Amino acid sequence: MTGRVAPELVSFRFLEHLGSGGFADVYKYENLGRAVAVKVLHGNLGADNQRAFEAEAHTMAKLSNQPNVVSIFDAGRAQSGSAYLVMEFCPPPNLATRVRGGGGVLTPRHALEIGIQIA
């Protein structure tokens, strides 16, 4: 883990740390009886990164009805002041894991199906 502590969010129960990136950490919480992923912006980032995070939230929310885009359920600020996005939790395996598990090779047909979904 990064040494950062998952923020306390009202009506959410922290479950586990999922990953970290340059601008945010992602945690698994439970809310309303379902698992959700919560992306929390690192608190020490500047205004430009804050605006980029907010733009990401708006873009993702507009695309949430697409079948291959993670749904955004909510956005807000933790009591610590960190901005966060509440998203659909997509359990493993991810695409990279599935490819590696299958010997690391996709058939042309499967690669085409995945490419179409991504596009």
Backbone as a chain_set.jsonl record, in Angstrom:
{"seq": "MTGRVAPELVSFRFLEHLGSGGFADVYKYENLGRAVAVKVLHGNLGADNQRAFEAEAHTMAKLSNQPNVVSIFDAGRAQSGSAYLVMEFCPPPNLATRVRGGGGVLTPRHALEIGIQIA", "coords": {"N": [[0.845, -1.188, 0.0], [0.299, 2.37, -0.23], [0.915, 3.913, 1.971], [-0.842, 5.876, 2.422], [-3.936, 6.609, 3.971], [-7.117, 5.171, 3.681], [-9.87, 7.266, 3.041], [-12.443, 8.214, 5.359], [-15.728, 7.729, 4.529], [-19.003, 8.847, 4.582], [-21.567, 6.572, 5.144], [-20.255, 4.526, 3.829], [-18.374, 1.519, 3.909], [-15.116, 0.683, 4.437], [-13.237, -1.709, 2.612], [-10.915, -2.749, 1.188], [-7.647, -1.855, -0.157], [-7.18, -1.211, -3.554], [-5.474, -0.282, -5.574], [-2.894, 2.001, -6.774], [-2.002, 5.103, -8.281], [-0.335, 7.746, -10.089], [-1.816, 10.021, -9.484], [-3.978, 9.304, -7.95], [-5.58, 7.071, -5.584], [-7.16, 3.88, -5.42], [-9.842, 2.362, -3.856], [-11.687, -0.316, -2.373], [-14.946, -0.278, -1.304], [-17.917, -0.824, 0.645], [-21.262, -0.099, -0.029], [-24.626, 0.481, 0.477], [-25.092, -2.259, 0.448], [-23.623, -3.235, -1.683], [-20.545, -3.812, -3.442], [-18.268, -1.247, -4.22], [-15.989, 0.698, -6.194], [-13.777, 3.19, -5.206], [-12.28, 6.008, -6.284], [-9.769, 8.048, -5.186], [-8.531, 11.208, -5.203], [-5.174, 12.245, -4.821], [-4.369, 14.292, -2.125], [-2.452, 16.352, -2.214], [-2.17, 17.549, -4.669], [-2.088, 19.977, -7.338], [-4.168, 22.739, -8.579], [-4.583, 22.379, -11.346], [-4.508, 19.587, -11.692], [-6.667, 18.93, -10.118], [-8.767, 20.059, -11.604], [-8.538, 18.464, -13.899], [-9.23, 15.982, -12.84], [-11.895, 16.467, -12.12], [-12.934, 16.943, -14.679], [-12.572, 14.407, -15.76], [-14.401, 12.993, -14.18], [-16.856, 14.117, -15.033], [-16.841, 13.43, -17.765], [-16.75, 10.595, -17.625], [-19.165, 10.125, -16.311], [-21.001, 10.935, -18.24], [-20.632, 8.922, -20.084], [-21.439, 6.657, -18.821], [-23.58, 4.988, -19.457], [-22.727, 3.322, -21.407], [-21.884, 0.022, -22.446], [-19.239, -0.913, -22.023], [-17.922, 0.804, -20.357], [-16.978, 1.908, -17.2], [-19.405, 2.472, -14.748], [-20.295, 5.53, -13.177], [-21.271, 6.349, -9.986], [-21.362, 8.362, -8.072], [-19.871, 11.431, -6.914], [-17.663, 13.376, -4.932], [-16.441, 15.038, -1.964], [-14.261, 13.932, 0.509], [-14.229, 13.996, 4.135], [-11.691, 14.737, 4.73], [-11.085, 16.423, 2.707], [-10.27, 15.477, 0.263], [-10.983, 14.852, -3.151], [-13.288, 12.553, -4.633], [-14.391, 9.722, -6.631], [-17.133, 7.591, -6.957], [-17.443, 4.449, -8.166], [-18.588, 1.772, -10.281], [-17.729, -1.446, -9.176], [-15.514, -3.589, -10.638], [-14.782, -6.763, -10.597], [-11.775, -8.817, -10.542], [-11.053, -11.283, -13.113], [-8.981, -8.909, -14.881], [-8.513, -7.672, -18.261], [-5.772, -7.986, -18.974], [-4.944, -9.99, -17.192], [-6.601, -12.077, -18.015], [-5.618, -12.498, -20.61], [-2.953, -13.249, -20.091], [-3.487, -15.551, -18.599], [-4.492, -17.206, -20.516], [-2.325, -18.14, -21.868], [-1.198, -15.948, -22.979], [-1.783, -15.316, -25.57], [-4.049, -14.158, -27.917], [-6.726, -15.282, -29.922], [-7.221, -14.351, -33.347], [-9.939, -13.749, -33.79], [-10.968, -13.333, -31.159], [-9.377, -11.166, -30.387], [-10.297, -9.253, -32.203], [-12.984, -9.026, -31.375], [-12.638, -7.933, -28.803], [-11.318, -5.546, -29.503], [-13.348, -4.231, -30.93], [-15.223, -3.825, -28.871], [-13.763, -2.109, -27.215], [-13.447, 0.081, -28.882]], "CA": [[0.0, 0.0, 0.0], [1.027, 3.613, -0.447], [1.116, 4.656, 3.193], [-2.005, 6.738, 2.586], [-5.052, 5.957, 4.651], [-8.393, 5.327, 2.975], [-10.687, 8.259, 3.739], [-13.75, 7.815, 5.887], [-16.822, 8.265, 3.73], [-20.286, 8.614, 5.238], [-22.374, 5.45, 4.641], [-19.412, 3.569, 3.129], [-17.517, 0.713, 4.772], [-13.867, 0.357, 3.76], [-12.949, -3.137, 2.513], [-9.506, -2.988, 0.867], [-6.952, -1.012, -1.119], [-7.123, -1.907, -4.836], [-4.327, 0.132, -6.372], [-2.45, 3.389, -6.689], [-1.408, 5.697, -9.469], [0.364, 8.996, -9.846], [-2.711, 11.078, -9.035], [-5.085, 8.837, -7.124], [-5.623, 5.718, -5.057], [-8.466, 3.263, -5.604], [-10.192, 1.509, -2.727], [-12.965, -1.027, -2.435], [-15.828, 0.009, -0.171], [-19.273, -1.347, 0.526], [-22.278, 0.936, 0.128], [-25.961, -0.025, 0.144], [-25.037, -3.697, 0.245], [-22.873, -3.627, -2.875], [-19.154, -3.381, -3.498], [-17.992, -0.156, -5.153], [-14.612, 1.179, -6.236], [-13.727, 4.633, -4.947], [-11.02, 6.618, -6.716], [-9.551, 9.21, -4.331], [-7.441, 12.062, -5.676], [-4.177, 12.585, -3.806], [-4.693, 15.608, -1.593], [-1.41, 17.37, -2.373], [-2.038, 17.927, -6.077], [-2.467, 21.355, -7.623], [-5.471, 23.078, -9.164], [-4.696, 21.796, -12.687], [-4.86, 18.177, -11.543], [-8.033, 18.903, -9.586], [-9.656, 20.3, -12.743], [-8.484, 17.276, -14.755], [-9.997, 14.948, -12.136], [-13.306, 16.826, -12.265], [-13.289, 16.718, -16.082], [-12.692, 12.954, -15.9], [-15.671, 12.592, -13.559], [-17.965, 14.524, -15.912], [-16.79, 12.613, -18.982], [-17.138, 9.223, -17.297], [-20.593, 10.111, -15.985], [-21.737, 11.019, -19.512], [-20.461, 7.664, -20.813], [-21.772, 5.542, -17.932], [-24.584, 4.072, -19.999], [-22.088, 2.469, -22.404], [-21.666, -1.281, -21.825], [-17.837, -1.202, -21.715], [-17.379, 1.912, -19.577], [-17.332, 1.791, -15.791], [-20.448, 3.425, -14.336], [-20.03, 6.435, -12.06], [-22.46, 6.466, -9.146], [-21.357, 9.574, -7.257], [-18.597, 12.133, -6.767], [-17.751, 14.287, -3.796], [-15.233, 15.31, -1.192], [-14.191, 13.291, 1.822], [-14.062, 14.958, 5.222], [-10.297, 15.186, 4.666], [-10.983, 17.386, 1.619], [-9.894, 14.802, -0.982], [-12.054, 14.581, -4.105], [-13.401, 11.129, -4.938], [-15.41, 9.204, -7.537], [-17.652, 6.273, -6.603], [-17.634, 3.768, -9.439], [-18.894, 0.357, -10.325], [-16.595, -2.318, -8.898], [-15.374, -4.65, -11.636], [-13.835, -7.705, -9.978], [-10.854, -9.519, -11.435], [-9.797, -10.903, -13.762], [-9.032, -7.878, -15.913], [-8.129, -8.167, -19.58], [-4.374, -8.435, -18.963], [-4.902, -11.271, -16.489], [-7.225, -13.09, -18.874], [-4.715, -12.788, -21.713], [-1.834, -14.031, -19.544], [-4.001, -16.855, -18.192], [-4.743, -17.986, -21.721], [-1.068, -18.348, -22.574], [-0.707, -14.68, -23.489], [-2.084, -15.167, -26.989], [-5.464, -14.091, -28.271], [-7.036, -15.656, -31.3], [-7.606, -13.143, -34.095], [-11.362, -13.46, -33.572], [-11.14, -12.763, -29.821], [-8.753, -9.838, -30.412], [-11.221, -8.386, -32.928], [-14.146, -8.786, -30.495], [-12.199, -7.002, -27.745], [-11.062, -4.259, -30.157], [-14.648, -3.606, -31.232], [-15.801, -3.374, -27.606], [-12.999, -0.969, -26.744], [-13.712, 1.205, -29.77]], "C": [[0.88, 1.237, 0.0], [1.415, 4.325, 0.837], [-0.022, 5.635, 3.437], [-3.115, 5.93, 3.247], [-6.326, 6.213, 3.855], [-9.255, 6.322, 3.742], [-11.974, 7.644, 4.276], [-14.809, 8.517, 5.06], [-18.134, 7.889, 4.402], [-21.068, 7.556, 4.467], [-21.584, 4.453, 3.789], [-18.574, 2.811, 4.158], [-16.297, 0.289, 3.96], [-13.648, -1.155, 3.77], [-11.469, -3.404, 2.23], [-8.969, -1.952, -0.111], [-6.827, -1.808, -2.415], [-5.902, -1.528, -5.663], [-4.028, 1.6, -6.218], [-1.868, 3.822, -8.019], [-0.741, 7.004, -9.099], [-0.501, 10.085, -9.245], [-3.774, 10.627, -8.046], [-4.84, 7.419, -6.615], [-7.027, 5.192, -5.281], [-8.678, 2.261, -4.485], [-11.514, 0.812, -3.003], [-13.713, -0.725, -1.143], [-17.124, -0.768, -0.381], [-20.23, -0.206, 0.805], [-23.606, 0.365, -0.34], [-25.947, -1.503, -0.22], [-24.3, -4.144, -1.0], [-21.446, -3.101, -2.777], [-19.028, -2.282, -4.547], [-16.495, 0.149, -5.109], [-14.656, 2.69, -6.045], [-12.331, 5.131, -5.299], [-10.868, 7.929, -5.958], [-8.32, 9.967, -4.82], [-6.476, 12.332, -4.531], [-4.39, 14.037, -3.39], [-3.686, 16.692, -1.877], [-1.217, 17.818, -3.816], [-2.576, 19.338, -6.3], [-3.816, 21.498, -8.295], [-5.653, 22.462, -10.547], [-5.108, 20.329, -12.609], [-6.27, 18.02, -10.982], [-9.034, 19.104, -10.722], [-9.687, 19.094, -13.682], [-9.298, 16.136, -14.147], [-11.496, 15.213, -12.283], [-13.782, 16.625, -13.706], [-13.453, 15.224, -16.352], [-14.032, 12.477, -15.336], [-16.846, 12.928, -14.463], [-18.006, 13.671, -17.183], [-17.257, 11.196, -18.707], [-18.626, 9.134, -16.983], [-21.436, 10.155, -17.259], [-21.699, 9.699, -20.272], [-20.917, 6.446, -20.019], [-22.795, 4.576, -18.493], [-24.011, 3.18, -21.097], [-21.708, 1.135, -21.752], [-20.219, -1.577, -21.429], [-17.137, -0.067, -20.987], [-17.878, 1.76, -18.148], [-18.359, 2.86, -15.444], [-19.984, 4.242, -13.133], [-21.327, 6.594, -11.29], [-22.526, 7.803, -8.413], [-19.965, 10.194, -7.31], [-18.755, 13.083, -5.593], [-16.398, 14.548, -3.185], [-15.344, 14.604, 0.147], [-14.036, 14.371, 2.889], [-12.641, 15.507, 5.252], [-10.083, 16.237, 3.582], [-10.622, 16.762, 0.279], [-11.115, 14.549, -1.859], [-12.084, 13.08, -4.397], [-14.52, 10.867, -5.939], [-15.837, 7.835, -7.03], [-18.057, 5.602, -7.909], [-18.084, 2.327, -9.226], [-17.615, -0.433, -10.023], [-16.604, -3.451, -9.908], [-14.335, -5.634, -11.12], [-12.913, -8.344, -11.012], [-11.531, -10.746, -12.027], [-9.994, -9.776, -14.762], [-8.516, -8.463, -17.223], [-6.702, -8.703, -19.585], [-4.249, -9.796, -18.285], [-5.503, -12.377, -17.342], [-6.319, -13.469, -20.033], [-3.554, -13.645, -21.217], [-2.284, -15.435, -19.165], [-4.257, -17.769, -19.368], [-3.475, -18.217, -22.518], [-0.52, -17.079, -23.191], [-1.015, -14.433, -24.953], [-3.598, -15.141, -27.178], [-5.637, -14.6, -29.691], [-7.399, -14.376, -32.045], [-9.068, -12.757, -33.866], [-11.592, -12.792, -32.212], [-10.538, -11.36, -29.754], [-9.667, -8.834, -31.117], [-12.44, -8.044, -32.07], [-13.798, -7.772, -29.415], [-11.97, -5.615, -28.341], [-12.345, -3.516, -30.472], [-15.285, -3.074, -29.957], [-15.086, -2.142, -27.085], [-13.309, 0.277, -27.573], [-15.093, 1.769, -29.506]], "O": [[2.088, 1.14, 0.212], [2.194, 5.277, 0.783], [-0.156, 6.168, 4.538], [-3.2, 4.712, 3.085], [-6.58, 7.333, 3.412], [-9.362, 6.231, 4.965], [-12.512, 6.687, 3.718], [-14.793, 9.738, 4.908], [-18.343, 6.727, 4.753], [-21.206, 7.657, 3.248], [-22.18, 3.624, 3.101], [-18.123, 3.384, 5.149], [-16.422, -0.375, 2.931], [-13.844, -1.81, 4.794], [-10.833, -4.186, 2.937], [-9.727, -1.266, -0.797], [-6.41, -2.966, -2.383], [-5.354, -2.367, -6.378], [-4.795, 2.351, -5.616], [-1.321, 3.02, -8.776], [-0.603, 7.325, -7.919], [0.007, 10.98, -8.57], [-4.401, 11.451, -7.381], [-4.01, 6.679, -7.144], [-7.983, 5.966, -5.329], [-7.819, 1.426, -4.2], [-12.345, 1.299, -3.769], [-13.187, -0.894, -0.043], [-17.378, -1.299, -1.463], [-20.043, 0.56, 1.749], [-23.694, -0.178, -1.441], [-26.698, -1.945, -1.089], [-24.345, -5.324, -1.346], [-21.176, -2.092, -2.126], [-19.608, -2.374, -5.629], [-15.826, -0.111, -4.109], [-15.475, 3.379, -6.652], [-11.337, 4.73, -4.693], [-11.715, 8.817, -6.06], [-7.212, 9.43, -4.844], [-6.896, 12.612, -3.408], [-4.571, 14.908, -4.241], [-4.03, 17.87, -1.789], [-0.189, 18.412, -4.142], [-3.415, 19.824, -5.541], [-4.515, 20.516, -8.548], [-6.763, 22.058, -10.895], [-5.961, 19.881, -13.375], [-6.982, 17.081, -11.337], [-10.038, 18.396, -10.794], [-10.745, 18.741, -14.204], [-9.98, 15.407, -14.867], [-12.272, 14.292, -12.54], [-14.911, 16.186, -13.928], [-14.357, 14.816, -17.081], [-14.712, 11.654, -15.948], [-17.742, 12.103, -14.641], [-19.075, 13.245, -17.62], [-18.063, 10.647, -19.459], [-19.278, 8.158, -17.357], [-22.467, 9.489, -17.347], [-22.625, 9.386, -21.021], [-20.794, 5.318, -20.496], [-22.867, 3.436, -18.036], [-24.736, 2.361, -21.662], [-21.252, 1.125, -20.608], [-19.994, -2.426, -20.566], [-15.909, 0.021, -20.993], [-19.061, 1.512, -17.917], [-18.195, 4.024, -15.81], [-19.369, 3.72, -12.204], [-22.362, 6.932, -11.865], [-23.614, 8.321, -8.16], [-19.001, 9.542, -7.71], [-19.859, 13.54, -5.299], [-15.355, 14.315, -3.797], [-16.37, 14.665, 0.825], [-13.745, 15.525, 2.575], [-12.41, 16.613, 5.741], [-9.03, 16.874, 3.533], [-10.663, 17.445, -0.745], [-12.151, 14.089, -1.378], [-11.046, 12.418, -4.406], [-15.454, 11.655, -6.083], [-14.988, 7.005, -6.706], [-18.895, 6.109, -8.656], [-17.967, 1.764, -8.138], [-16.549, -0.121, -10.552], [-17.584, -4.187, -10.021], [-13.136, -5.368, -11.198], [-13.232, -8.402, -12.2], [-12.523, -11.21, -11.464], [-11.035, -9.687, -15.413], [-8.126, -9.629, -17.274], [-6.449, -9.77, -20.144], [-3.516, -10.661, -18.765], [-4.975, -13.488, -17.386], [-6.255, -14.64, -20.406], [-3.207, -14.647, -21.841], [-1.553, -16.403, -19.38], [-4.24, -18.991, -19.219], [-3.539, -18.466, -23.722], [0.514, -17.114, -23.859], [-0.557, -13.442, -25.522], [-4.321, -15.993, -26.663], [-4.79, -14.37, -30.554], [-7.841, -13.409, -31.424], [-9.392, -11.574, -33.761], [-12.321, -11.805, -32.119], [-11.117, -10.464, -29.138], [-9.794, -7.693, -30.673], [-12.877, -6.893, -32.045], [-14.575, -6.856, -29.144], [-12.38, -4.614, -27.753], [-12.419, -2.299, -30.298], [-15.837, -1.973, -29.963], [-15.725, -1.226, -26.567], [-13.42, 1.382, -27.04], [-15.503, 2.728, -30.159]]}, "num_chains": 1, "name": "protein.A"}
